[in-house]
Amino acid sequence: MNNSKKIITPKEGDYYITPEGYRCFTEQYHLRRGYCCESGCRHCPYGYNKKTNSYSKK
């Protein structure tokens, strides 16, 4: 069984650097990747809430 995740190379507009120095992926990147990683990302287009471990419709 192949459970590999899609690996894509970030392009311009896929992320920005936060004031703390972290790479923050944008909605554009998440949509290109094509799935939710369930990490509670700031710009998650899939509506995942890490606190409740659930999805909401967007």
PQR file with spaces between the fields and no chain letter, atoms N, CA, C, O and H, PARSE charges and radii, in Angstrom:
ATOM       1  N    MET     1       0.848   -1.179    0.000 -0.4000 1.5000
ATOM       2  CA   MET     1       0.000    0.000    0.000 -0.0000 2.0000
ATOM       3  C    MET     1       0.888    1.234    0.000  0.5500 1.7000
ATOM       4  O    MET     1       1.881    1.273    0.727 -0.5500 1.4000
ATOM       5  N    ASN     2       0.555    2.241   -0.796 -0.4000 1.5000
ATOM       6  CA   ASN     2       1.349    3.448   -0.911 -0.0000 2.0000
ATOM       7  C    ASN     2       0.641    4.595   -0.198  0.5500 1.7000
ATOM       8  O    ASN     2      -0.377    5.094   -0.678 -0.5500 1.4000
ATOM       9  H    ASN     2      -0.251    2.209   -1.386  0.4000 1.0000
ATOM      10  N    ASN     3       1.177    5.012    0.945 -0.4000 1.5000
ATOM      11  CA   ASN     3       0.596    6.115    1.716 -0.0000 2.0000
ATOM      12  C    ASN     3       1.444    7.369    1.626  0.5500 1.7000
ATOM      13  O    ASN     3       1.406    8.206    2.529 -0.5500 1.4000
ATOM      14  H    ASN     3       2.004    4.607    1.335  0.4000 1.0000
ATOM      15  N    SER     4       2.212    7.515    0.549 -0.4000 1.5000
ATOM      16  CA   SER     4       3.112    8.659    0.442 -0.0000 2.0000
ATOM      17  C    SER     4       2.332    9.950    0.250  0.5500 1.7000
ATOM      18  O    SER     4       1.291    9.982   -0.407 -0.5500 1.4000
ATOM      19  H    SER     4       2.243    6.836   -0.184  0.4000 1.0000
ATOM      20  N    LYS     5       2.865   11.011    0.842 -0.4000 1.5000
ATOM      21  CA   LYS     5       2.272   12.331    0.721 -0.0000 2.0000
ATOM      22  C    LYS     5       2.855   13.030   -0.493  0.5500 1.7000
ATOM      23  O    LYS     5       3.977   12.742   -0.910 -0.5500 1.4000
ATOM      24  H    LYS     5       3.711   10.985    1.375  0.4000 1.0000
ATOM      25  N    LYS     6       2.086   13.949   -1.056 -0.4000 1.5000
ATOM      26  CA   LYS     6       2.537   14.728   -2.202 -0.0000 2.0000
ATOM      27  C    LYS     6       3.566   15.746   -1.730  0.5500 1.7000
ATOM      28  O    LYS     6       3.278   16.560   -0.853 -0.5500 1.4000
ATOM      29  H    LYS     6       1.174   14.183   -0.718  0.4000 1.0000
ATOM      30  N    ILE     7       4.748   15.705   -2.297 -0.4000 1.5000
ATOM      31  CA   ILE     7       5.803   16.658   -1.952 -0.0000 2.0000
ATOM      32  C    ILE     7       5.933   17.649   -3.097  0.5500 1.7000
ATOM      33  O    ILE     7       6.160   17.262   -4.244 -0.5500 1.4000
ATOM      34  H    ILE     7       4.983   15.044   -3.010  0.4000 1.0000
ATOM      35  N    ILE     8       5.788   18.932   -2.778 -0.4000 1.5000
ATOM      36  CA   ILE     8       5.906   19.958   -3.801 -0.0000 2.0000
ATOM      37  C    ILE     8       6.954   20.981   -3.375  0.5500 1.7000
ATOM      38  O    ILE     8       7.179   21.195   -2.184 -0.5500 1.4000
ATOM      39  H    ILE     8       5.603   19.246   -1.847  0.4000 1.0000
ATOM      40  N    THR     9       7.577   21.596   -4.342 -0.4000 1.5000
ATOM      41  CA   THR     9       8.561   22.639   -4.072 -0.0000 2.0000
ATOM      42  C    THR     9       7.837   23.971   -3.936  0.5500 1.7000
ATOM      43  O    THR     9       7.084   24.358   -4.830 -0.5500 1.4000
ATOM      44  H    THR     9       7.394   21.422   -5.309  0.4000 1.0000
ATOM      45  N    PRO    10       8.054   24.681   -2.823 -0.5600 1.5000
ATOM      46  CA   PRO    10       7.394   25.977   -2.656  0.2800 2.0000
ATOM      47  C    PRO    10       7.780   26.964   -3.759  0.5500 1.7000
ATOM      48  O    PRO    10       8.936   27.045   -4.174 -0.5500 1.4000
ATOM      49  N    LYS    11       6.781   27.703   -4.215 -0.4000 1.5000
ATOM      50  CA   LYS    11       6.979   28.741   -5.231 -0.0000 2.0000
ATOM      51  C    LYS    11       6.716   30.103   -4.605  0.5500 1.7000
ATOM      52  O    LYS    11       6.261   30.196   -3.465 -0.5500 1.4000
ATOM      53  H    LYS    11       5.841   27.637   -3.878  0.4000 1.0000
ATOM      54  N    GLU    12       7.004   31.158   -5.360 -0.4000 1.5000
ATOM      55  CA   GLU    12       6.750   32.512   -4.872 -0.0000 2.0000
ATOM      56  C    GLU    12       5.275   32.661   -4.491  0.5500 1.7000
ATOM      57  O    GLU    12       4.388   32.291   -5.260 -0.5500 1.4000
ATOM      58  H    GLU    12       7.373   31.083   -6.286  0.4000 1.0000
ATOM      59  N    GLY    13       5.027   33.199   -3.315 -0.4000 1.5000
ATOM      60  CA   GLY    13       3.661   33.389   -2.834 -0.0000 2.0000
ATOM      61  C    GLY    13       3.142   32.222   -2.015  0.5500 1.7000
ATOM      62  O    GLY    13       2.036   32.292   -1.478 -0.5500 1.4000
ATOM      63  H    GLY    13       5.748   33.499   -2.691  0.4000 1.0000
ATOM      64  N    ASP    14       3.924   31.139   -1.906 -0.4000 1.5000
ATOM      65  CA   ASP    14       3.496   29.972   -1.140 -0.0000 2.0000
ATOM      66  C    ASP    14       3.738   30.126    0.357  0.5500 1.7000
ATOM      67  O    ASP    14       3.122   29.419    1.155 -0.5500 1.4000
ATOM      68  H    ASP    14       4.822   31.082   -2.342  0.4000 1.0000
ATOM      69  N    TYR    15       4.617   31.031    0.746 -0.4000 1.5000
ATOM      70  CA   TYR    15       4.889   31.229    2.160 -0.0000 2.0000
ATOM      71  C    TYR    15       5.468   32.620    2.398  0.5500 1.7000
ATOM      72  O    TYR    15       5.877   33.314    1.467 -0.5500 1.4000
ATOM      73  H    TYR    15       5.117   31.605    0.097  0.4000 1.0000
ATOM      74  N    TYR    16       5.490   33.001    3.657 -0.4000 1.5000
ATOM      75  CA   TYR    16       6.169   34.220    4.062 -0.0000 2.0000
ATOM      76  C    TYR    16       6.872   33.933    5.381  0.5500 1.7000
ATOM      77  O    TYR    16       6.562   32.951    6.055 -0.5500 1.4000
ATOM      78  H    TYR    16       5.158   32.437    4.413  0.4000 1.0000
ATOM      79  N    ILE    17       7.805   34.780    5.744 -0.4000 1.5000
ATOM      80  CA   ILE    17       8.533   34.622    6.988 -0.0000 2.0000
ATOM      81  C    ILE    17       7.862   35.491    8.053  0.5500 1.7000
ATOM      82  O    ILE    17       7.676   36.693    7.859 -0.5500 1.4000
ATOM      83  H    ILE    17       8.057   35.578    5.197  0.4000 1.0000
ATOM      84  N    THR    18       7.503   34.872    9.177 -0.4000 1.5000
ATOM      85  CA   THR    18       6.861   35.608   10.262 -0.0000 2.0000
ATOM      86  C    THR    18       7.893   36.472   10.987  0.5500 1.7000
ATOM      87  O    THR    18       9.095   36.268   10.818 -0.5500 1.4000
ATOM      88  H    THR    18       7.654   33.897    9.335  0.4000 1.0000
ATOM      89  N    PRO    19       7.439   37.428   11.787 -0.5600 1.5000
ATOM      90  CA   PRO    19       8.390   38.252   12.562  0.2800 2.0000
ATOM      91  C    PRO    19       9.283   37.410   13.483  0.5500 1.7000
ATOM      92  O    PRO    19      10.387   37.825   13.835 -0.5500 1.4000
ATOM      93  N    GLU    20       8.797   36.229   13.868 -0.4000 1.5000
ATOM      94  CA   GLU    20       9.580   35.342   14.730 -0.0000 2.0000
ATOM      95  C    GLU    20      10.598   34.517   13.939  0.5500 1.7000
ATOM      96  O    GLU    20      11.427   33.819   14.522 -0.5500 1.4000
ATOM      97  H    GLU    20       7.900   35.892   13.582  0.4000 1.0000
ATOM      98  N    GLY    21      10.528   34.603   12.598 -0.4000 1.5000
ATOM      99  CA   GLY    21      11.483   33.896   11.757 -0.0000 2.0000
ATOM     100  C    GLY    21      11.012   32.555   11.228  0.5500 1.7000
ATOM     101  O    GLY    21      11.802   31.812   10.645 -0.5500 1.4000
ATOM     102  H    GLY    21       9.854   35.170   12.124  0.4000 1.0000
ATOM     103  N    TYR    22       9.732   32.228   11.421 -0.4000 1.5000
ATOM     104  CA   TYR    22       9.188   30.960   10.935 -0.0000 2.0000
ATOM     105  C    TYR    22       8.641   31.110    9.518  0.5500 1.7000
ATOM     106  O    TYR    22       8.231   32.199    9.117 -0.5500 1.4000
ATOM     107  H    TYR    22       9.091   32.831   11.894  0.4000 1.0000
ATOM     108  N    ARG    23       8.637   30.021    8.768 -0.4000 1.5000
ATOM     109  CA   ARG    23       8.031   29.996    7.443 -0.0000 2.0000
ATOM     110  C    ARG    23       6.541   29.674    7.635  0.5500 1.7000
ATOM     111  O    ARG    23       6.194   28.654    8.229 -0.5500 1.4000
ATOM     112  H    ARG    23       8.970   29.136    9.093  0.4000 1.0000
ATOM     113  N    CYS    24       5.685   30.534    7.140 -0.4000 1.5000
ATOM     114  CA   CYS    24       4.242   30.343    7.279 -0.0000 2.0000
ATOM     115  C    CYS    24       3.654   30.126    5.883  0.5500 1.7000
ATOM     116  O    CYS    24       3.694   31.025    5.043 -0.5500 1.4000
ATOM     117  H    CYS    24       5.967   31.364    6.658  0.4000 1.0000
ATOM     118  N    PHE    25       3.114   28.944    5.643 -0.4000 1.5000
ATOM     119  CA   PHE    25       2.556   28.625    4.330 -0.0000 2.0000
ATOM     120  C    PHE    25       1.210   29.305    4.128  0.5500 1.7000
ATOM     121  O    PHE    25       0.401   29.399    5.051 -0.5500 1.4000
ATOM     122  H    PHE    25       3.081   28.214    6.325  0.4000 1.0000
ATOM     123  N    THR    26       0.984   29.773    2.911 -0.4000 1.5000
ATOM     124  CA   THR    26      -0.244   30.482    2.568 -0.0000 2.0000
ATOM     125  C    THR    26      -1.312   29.503    2.086  0.5500 1.7000
ATOM     126  O    THR    26      -1.040   28.322    1.869 -0.5500 1.4000
ATOM     127  H    THR    26       1.641   29.696    2.161  0.4000 1.0000
ATOM     128  N    GLU    27      -2.523   30.013    1.925 -0.4000 1.5000
ATOM     129  CA   GLU    27      -3.621   29.203    1.394 -0.0000 2.0000
ATOM     130  C    GLU    27      -3.261   28.671    0.009  0.5500 1.7000
ATOM     131  O    GLU    27      -3.597   27.539   -0.336 -0.5500 1.4000
ATOM     132  H    GLU    27      -2.744   30.972    2.101  0.4000 1.0000
ATOM     133  N    GLN    28      -2.579   29.490   -0.774 -0.4000 1.5000
ATOM     134  CA   GLN    28      -2.129   29.079   -2.114 -0.0000 2.0000
ATOM     135  C    GLN    28      -1.317   27.781   -2.048  0.5500 1.7000
ATOM     136  O    GLN    28      -1.545   26.863   -2.836 -0.5500 1.4000
ATOM     137  H    GLN    28      -2.306   30.410   -0.494  0.4000 1.0000
ATOM     138  N    TYR    29      -0.382   27.709   -1.116 -0.4000 1.5000
ATOM     139  CA   TYR    29       0.447   26.504   -0.974 -0.0000 2.0000
ATOM     140  C    TYR    29      -0.396   25.299   -0.571  0.5500 1.7000
ATOM     141  O    TYR    29      -0.269   24.221   -1.150 -0.5500 1.4000
ATOM     142  H    TYR    29      -0.197   28.455   -0.476  0.4000 1.0000
ATOM     143  N    HIS    30      -1.257   25.490    0.423 -0.4000 1.5000
ATOM     144  CA   HIS    30      -2.079   24.371    0.901 -0.0000 2.0000
ATOM     145  C    HIS    30      -2.959   23.807   -0.212  0.5500 1.7000
ATOM     146  O    HIS    30      -3.113   22.591   -0.329 -0.5500 1.4000
ATOM     147  H    HIS    30      -1.361   26.366    0.894  0.4000 1.0000
ATOM     148  N    LEU    31      -3.532   24.683   -1.023 -0.4000 1.5000
ATOM     149  CA   LEU    31      -4.378   24.218   -2.123 -0.0000 2.0000
ATOM     150  C    LEU    31      -3.562   23.488   -3.187  0.5500 1.7000
ATOM     151  O    LEU    31      -4.028   22.494   -3.744 -0.5500 1.4000
ATOM     152  H    LEU    31      -3.407   25.671   -0.928  0.4000 1.0000
ATOM     153  N    ARG    32      -2.348   23.965   -3.475 -0.4000 1.5000
ATOM     154  CA   ARG    32      -1.486   23.264   -4.442 -0.0000 2.0000
ATOM     155  C    ARG    32      -1.084   21.886   -3.908  0.5500 1.7000
ATOM     156  O    ARG    32      -0.990   20.924   -4.670 -0.5500 1.4000
ATOM     157  H    ARG    32      -1.969   24.772   -3.022  0.4000 1.0000
ATOM     158  N    ARG    33      -0.848   21.798   -2.595 -0.4000 1.5000
ATOM     159  CA   ARG    33      -0.469   20.518   -1.988 -0.0000 2.0000
ATOM     160  C    ARG    33      -1.619   19.533   -2.081  0.5500 1.7000
ATOM     161  O    ARG    33      -1.407   18.350   -2.348 -0.5500 1.4000
ATOM     162  H    ARG    33      -0.924   22.580   -1.976  0.4000 1.0000
ATOM     163  N    GLY    34      -2.837   20.012   -1.863 -0.4000 1.5000
ATOM     164  CA   GLY    34      -4.015   19.192   -2.111 -0.0000 2.0000
ATOM     165  C    GLY    34      -4.574   18.390   -0.950  0.5500 1.7000
ATOM     166  O    GLY    34      -5.484   17.586   -1.151 -0.5500 1.4000
ATOM     167  H    GLY    34      -3.010   20.973   -1.646  0.4000 1.0000
ATOM     168  N    TYR    35      -4.062   18.580    0.254 -0.4000 1.5000
ATOM     169  CA   TYR    35      -4.618   17.867    1.410 -0.0000 2.0000
ATOM     170  C    TYR    35      -4.322   18.652    2.682  0.5500 1.7000
ATOM     171  O    TYR    35      -3.440   19.511    2.702 -0.5500 1.4000
ATOM     172  H    TYR    35      -3.323   19.234    0.417  0.4000 1.0000
ATOM     173  N    CYS    36      -5.064   18.353    3.738 -0.4000 1.5000
ATOM     174  CA   CYS    36      -4.855   18.990    5.031 -0.0000 2.0000
ATOM     175  C    CYS    36      -3.901   18.136    5.866  0.5500 1.7000
ATOM     176  O    CYS    36      -4.056   16.918    5.946 -0.5500 1.4000
ATOM     177  H    CYS    36      -5.781   17.656    3.721  0.4000 1.0000
ATOM     178  N    CYS    37      -2.917   18.783    6.486 -0.4000 1.5000
ATOM     179  CA   CYS    37      -1.936   18.062    7.301 -0.0000 2.0000
ATOM     180  C    CYS    37      -2.383   17.944    8.760  0.5500 1.7000
ATOM     181  O    CYS    37      -1.718   17.282    9.557 -0.5500 1.4000
ATOM     182  H    CYS    37      -2.791   19.773    6.421  0.4000 1.0000
ATOM     183  N    GLU    38      -3.495   18.576    9.113 -0.4000 1.5000
ATOM     184  CA   GLU    38      -4.068   18.559   10.463 -0.0000 2.0000
ATOM     185  C    GLU    38      -3.095   19.075   11.518  0.5500 1.7000
ATOM     186  O    GLU    38      -3.031   18.548   12.628 -0.5500 1.4000
ATOM     187  H    GLU    38      -4.035   19.114    8.466  0.4000 1.0000
ATOM     188  N    SER    39      -2.335   20.118   11.156 -0.4000 1.5000
ATOM     189  CA   SER    39      -1.400   20.739   12.094 -0.0000 2.0000
ATOM     190  C    SER    39      -1.929   22.061   12.640  0.5500 1.7000
ATOM     191  O    SER    39      -1.262   22.711   13.446 -0.5500 1.4000
ATOM     192  H    SER    39      -2.388   20.546   10.254  0.4000 1.0000
ATOM     193  N    GLY    40      -3.116   22.462   12.211 -0.4000 1.5000
ATOM     194  CA   GLY    40      -3.694   23.719   12.678 -0.0000 2.0000
ATOM     195  C    GLY    40      -3.061   24.930   12.021  0.5500 1.7000
ATOM     196  O    GLY    40      -2.852   25.955   12.670 -0.5500 1.4000
ATOM     197  H    GLY    40      -3.658   21.934   11.556  0.4000 1.0000
ATOM     198  N    CYS    41      -2.759   24.820   10.750 -0.4000 1.5000
ATOM     199  CA   CYS    41      -2.087   25.895   10.019 -0.0000 2.0000
ATOM     200  C    CYS    41      -2.916   27.185   10.019  0.5500 1.7000
ATOM     201  O    CYS    41      -4.145   27.148    9.947 -0.5500 1.4000
ATOM     202  H    CYS    41      -2.929   23.987   10.223  0.4000 1.0000
ATOM     203  N    ARG    42      -2.230   28.304   10.100 -0.4000 1.5000
ATOM     204  CA   ARG    42      -2.852   29.631   10.149 -0.0000 2.0000
ATOM     205  C    ARG    42      -3.733   29.909    8.936  0.5500 1.7000
ATOM     206  O    ARG    42      -4.779   30.546    9.064 -0.5500 1.4000
ATOM     207  H    ARG    42      -1.232   28.334   10.158  0.4000 1.0000
ATOM     208  N    HIS    43      -3.322   29.438    7.761 -0.4000 1.5000
ATOM     209  CA   HIS    43      -4.045   29.733    6.519 -0.0000 2.0000
ATOM     210  C    HIS    43      -4.689   28.483    5.908  0.5500 1.7000
ATOM     211  O    HIS    43      -4.774   28.364    4.685 -0.5500 1.4000
ATOM     212  H    HIS    43      -2.473   28.920    7.657  0.4000 1.0000
ATOM     213  N    CYS    44      -5.137   27.562    6.750 -0.4000 1.5000
ATOM     214  CA   CYS    44      -5.725   26.307    6.264 -0.0000 2.0000
ATOM     215  C    CYS    44      -7.024   26.572    5.486  0.5500 1.7000
ATOM     216  O    CYS    44      -7.975   27.124    6.039 -0.5500 1.4000
ATOM     217  H    CYS    44      -5.068   27.659    7.743  0.4000 1.0000
ATOM     218  N    PRO    45      -7.061   26.179    4.207 -0.5600 1.5000
ATOM     219  CA   PRO    45      -8.278   26.378    3.420  0.2800 2.0000
ATOM     220  C    PRO    45      -9.289   25.246    3.616  0.5500 1.7000
ATOM     221  O    PRO    45     -10.386   25.291    3.060 -0.5500 1.4000
ATOM     222  N    TYR    46      -8.925   24.241    4.399 -0.4000 1.5000
ATOM     223  CA   TYR    46      -9.783   23.074    4.580 -0.0000 2.0000
ATOM     224  C    TYR    46     -10.657   23.167    5.827  0.5500 1.7000
ATOM     225  O    TYR    46     -11.493   22.296    6.067 -0.5500 1.4000
ATOM     226  H    TYR    46      -8.034   24.205    4.851  0.4000 1.0000
ATOM     227  N    GLY    47     -10.463   24.226    6.625 -0.4000 1.5000
ATOM     228  CA   GLY    47     -11.317   24.448    7.784 -0.0000 2.0000
ATOM     229  C    GLY    47     -10.998   23.582    8.984  0.5500 1.7000
ATOM     230  O    GLY    47     -11.870   23.362    9.825 -0.5500 1.4000
ATOM     231  H    GLY    47      -9.783   24.933    6.430  0.4000 1.0000
ATOM     232  N    TYR    48      -9.774   23.083    9.091 -0.4000 1.5000
ATOM     233  CA   TYR    48      -9.408   22.216   10.217 -0.0000 2.0000
ATOM     234  C    TYR    48      -9.168   23.037   11.475  0.5500 1.7000
ATOM     235  O    TYR    48      -8.507   24.074   11.430 -0.5500 1.4000
ATOM     236  H    TYR    48      -9.066   23.263    8.408  0.4000 1.0000
ATOM     237  N    ASN    49      -9.709   22.570   12.602 -0.4000 1.5000
ATOM     238  CA   ASN    49      -9.515   23.204   13.897 -0.0000 2.0000
ATOM     239  C    ASN    49      -8.764   22.222   14.781  0.5500 1.7000
ATOM     240  O    ASN    49      -9.298   21.175   15.147 -0.5500 1.4000
ATOM     241  H    ASN    49     -10.246   21.727   12.639  0.4000 1.0000
ATOM     242  N    LYS    50      -7.528   22.557   15.124 -0.4000 1.5000
ATOM     243  CA   LYS    50      -6.683   21.649   15.914 -0.0000 2.0000
ATOM     244  C    LYS    50      -7.226   21.463   17.332  0.5500 1.7000
ATOM     245  O    LYS    50      -7.081   20.386   17.911 -0.5500 1.4000
ATOM     246  H    LYS    50      -7.093   23.407   14.827  0.4000 1.0000
ATOM     247  N    LYS    51      -7.846   22.493   17.893 -0.4000 1.5000
ATOM     248  CA   LYS    51      -8.356   22.409   19.263 -0.0000 2.0000
ATOM     249  C    LYS    51      -9.491   21.400   19.377  0.5500 1.7000
ATOM     250  O    LYS    51      -9.595   20.690   20.377 -0.5500 1.4000
ATOM     251  H    LYS    51      -7.964   23.368   17.422  0.4000 1.0000
ATOM     252  N    THR    52     -10.342   21.334   18.352 -0.4000 1.5000
ATOM     253  CA   THR    52     -11.493   20.421   18.386 -0.0000 2.0000
ATOM     254  C    THR    52     -11.275   19.172   17.534  0.5500 1.7000
ATOM     255  O    THR    52     -12.103   18.261   17.531 -0.5500 1.4000
ATOM     256  H    THR    52     -10.257   21.911   17.540  0.4000 1.0000
ATOM     257  N    ASN    53     -10.145   19.139   16.806 -0.4000 1.5000
ATOM     258  CA   ASN    53      -9.840   18.019   15.904 -0.0000 2.0000
ATOM     259  C    ASN    53     -11.002   17.753   14.944  0.5500 1.7000
ATOM     260  O    ASN    53     -11.413   16.610   14.740 -0.5500 1.4000
ATOM     261  H    ASN    53      -9.473   19.879   16.809  0.4000 1.0000
ATOM     262  N    SER    54     -11.517   18.833   14.364 -0.4000 1.5000
ATOM     263  CA   SER    54     -12.650   18.706   13.450 -0.0000 2.0000
ATOM     264  C    SER    54     -12.511   19.699   12.303  0.5500 1.7000
ATOM     265  O    SER    54     -11.687   20.612   12.344 -0.5500 1.4000
ATOM     266  H    SER    54     -11.184   19.761   14.530  0.4000 1.0000
ATOM     267  N    TYR    55     -13.332   19.499   11.283 -0.4000 1.5000
ATOM     268  CA   TYR    55     -13.353   20.375   10.112 -0.0000 2.0000
ATOM     269  C    TYR    55     -14.650   21.176   10.120  0.5500 1.7000
ATOM     270  O    TYR    55     -15.708   20.673   10.496 -0.5500 1.4000
ATOM     271  H    TYR    55     -14.002   18.757   11.250  0.4000 1.0000
ATOM     272  N    SER    56     -14.544   22.426    9.697 -0.4000 1.5000
ATOM     273  CA   SER    56     -15.741   23.231    9.508 -0.0000 2.0000
ATOM     274  C    SER    56     -15.810   23.608    8.035  0.5500 1.7000
ATOM     275  O    SER    56     -14.787   23.725    7.361 -0.5500 1.4000
ATOM     276  H    SER    56     -13.684   22.835    9.391  0.4000 1.0000
ATOM     277  N    LYS    57     -17.013   23.794    7.556 -0.4000 1.5000
ATOM     278  CA   LYS    57     -17.190   24.151    6.158 -0.0000 2.0000
ATOM     279  C    LYS    57     -16.724   25.580    5.937  0.5500 1.7000
ATOM     280  O    LYS    57     -17.024   26.468    6.736 -0.5500 1.4000
ATOM     281  H    LYS    57     -17.845   23.700    8.104  0.4000 1.0000
ATOM     282  N    LYS    58     -15.999   25.799    4.862 -0.4000 1.5000
ATOM     283  CA   LYS    58     -15.534   27.153    4.539 -0.0000 2.0000
ATOM     284  C    LYS    58     -16.235   27.635    3.304  0.5500 1.7000
ATOM     285  O    LYS    58     -15.992   28.755    2.853 -0.5500 1.4000
ATOM     286  H    LYS    58     -15.756   25.078    4.213  0.4000 1.0000
